[in-house]
Amino acid sequence: MIINAGRIALGKMIKGESVNAFTYIDAGDGSDSSSISQTTLDHSVLTTRKSATPELVGNILIYSVDFTGSELGSNTISELGIFNASTGGDMLSRVTFNSIGPLAADETISFTFRLEVV
């Protein structure tokens, strides 16, 4: 879901205003439904957001990101968000899913986040 802050940022981009690119992904363990007014994840489990530059295929932005067990610590994850800053900033979109983890320190989990712009 593209949330309000993301919609406003997209509108600014279309208008020609300068907006930071949405190239950071955060992971958390929140479990409530995404809300259009949400501005952050329910509860981030990362110490640093991951940089992820999307590929544009037609009207679909495709983000790929990997997390290691050592990055996630002993946490499970159940939400991902796309942001335009390494800290703070605007959230473009948030998704929730069934809880995954915890992972062993040497394990890796990969996500592909597809965002259709219509």
C-alpha positions in Angstrom: 0.0 0.0 0.0 1.3 3.4 -0.9 0.6 5.5 2.2 -0.2 9.2 2.5 3.4 10.4 2.9 4.4 8.4 -0.1 1.5 9.8 -2.2 2.5 13.4 -1.2 6.1 12.7 -2.2 5.0 11.2 -5.5 2.9 14.3 -6.2 5.9 16.5 -5.5 8.0 14.5 -7.9 5.4 14.9 -10.6 5.2 18.6 -9.9 9.0 18.8 -10.3 9.8 19.4 -6.7 13.0 17.8 -5.3 12.3 14.7 -3.2 14.8 12.2 -1.9 14.7 8.9 -3.8 13.0 6.0 -2.0 16.0 3.7 -1.7 16.0 2.4 1.8 14.2 -0.6 3.3 13.4 -1.1 6.9 12.3 -4.4 8.6 10.2 -4.7 11.7 8.1 -7.0 13.8 4.8 -5.2 13.8 1.7 -7.1 13.0 -1.2 -4.7 12.5 -2.7 -3.8 9.2 -1.1 -1.1 7.1 -2.8 2.2 7.5 -2.9 5.0 4.9 -1.8 7.5 7.6 1.1 5.4 8.9 4.5 7.1 8.8 6.8 4.5 10.3 6.9 0.8 10.8 5.3 -0.5 14.0 8.6 -1.5 15.4 11.9 -1.6 13.4 14.3 -4.3 14.4 17.3 -3.0 12.3 20.0 -0.7 13.6 20.4 0.7 10.0 18.0 0.6 7.1 19.2 -1.3 4.0 20.0 0.6 0.8 18.0 -0.8 -2.1 17.8 0.9 -5.5 14.7 -0.3 -7.4 14.5 -1.6 -10.9 11.7 -0.1 -13.0 10.0 -2.6 -15.2 7.1 -1.0 -17.0 5.1 0.6 -14.2 6.4 -1.7 -11.5 9.2 -0.8 -9.1 11.1 -3.9 -8.0 13.1 -3.7 -4.8 15.4 -6.6 -3.8 16.9 -6.8 -0.4 18.7 -9.5 1.7 18.9 -9.6 5.5 21.3 -11.8 7.5 20.5 -13.4 10.8 23.2 -11.2 12.3 21.5 -8.1 11.1 18.2 -9.2 12.5 19.6 -10.4 15.8 17.2 -12.7 17.6 14.2 -10.9 16.2 11.4 -12.1 13.9 10.2 -9.9 11.1 6.7 -9.4 9.8 6.8 -6.0 8.1 8.8 -4.1 5.5 8.8 -0.4 4.6 10.3 1.7 1.9 11.8 5.0 2.9 13.6 8.0 1.3 16.2 8.4 4.1 18.5 6.2 6.1 16.8 7.5 9.3 13.5 9.4 9.5 12.3 10.6 6.1 9.1 9.6 4.4 7.7 6.1 4.1 6.4 5.3 0.6 4.9 1.9 1.3 4.5 -0.8 4.0 3.6 -4.5 3.8 3.0 -7.0 6.5 3.3 -10.8 6.4 3.4 -13.9 8.6 6.3 -13.7 11.1 9.6 -15.1 9.9 12.6 -16.0 12.0 14.5 -15.7 14.1 17.4 -16.7 11.7 20.8 -18.1 12.7 23.5 -15.5 12.3 24.9 -17.1 9.1 21.5 -17.5 7.4 20.2 -15.0 4.8 16.6 -14.2 3.8 15.8 -12.4 0.6 12.7 -10.3 -0.3 11.5 -8.9 -3.6 9.1 -6.0 -3.0 7.1 -5.2 -6.1 5.3 -1.8 -6.2 2.9 -1.2 -9.0 2.4 2.5 -9.9 -1.0 3.0 -11.4 
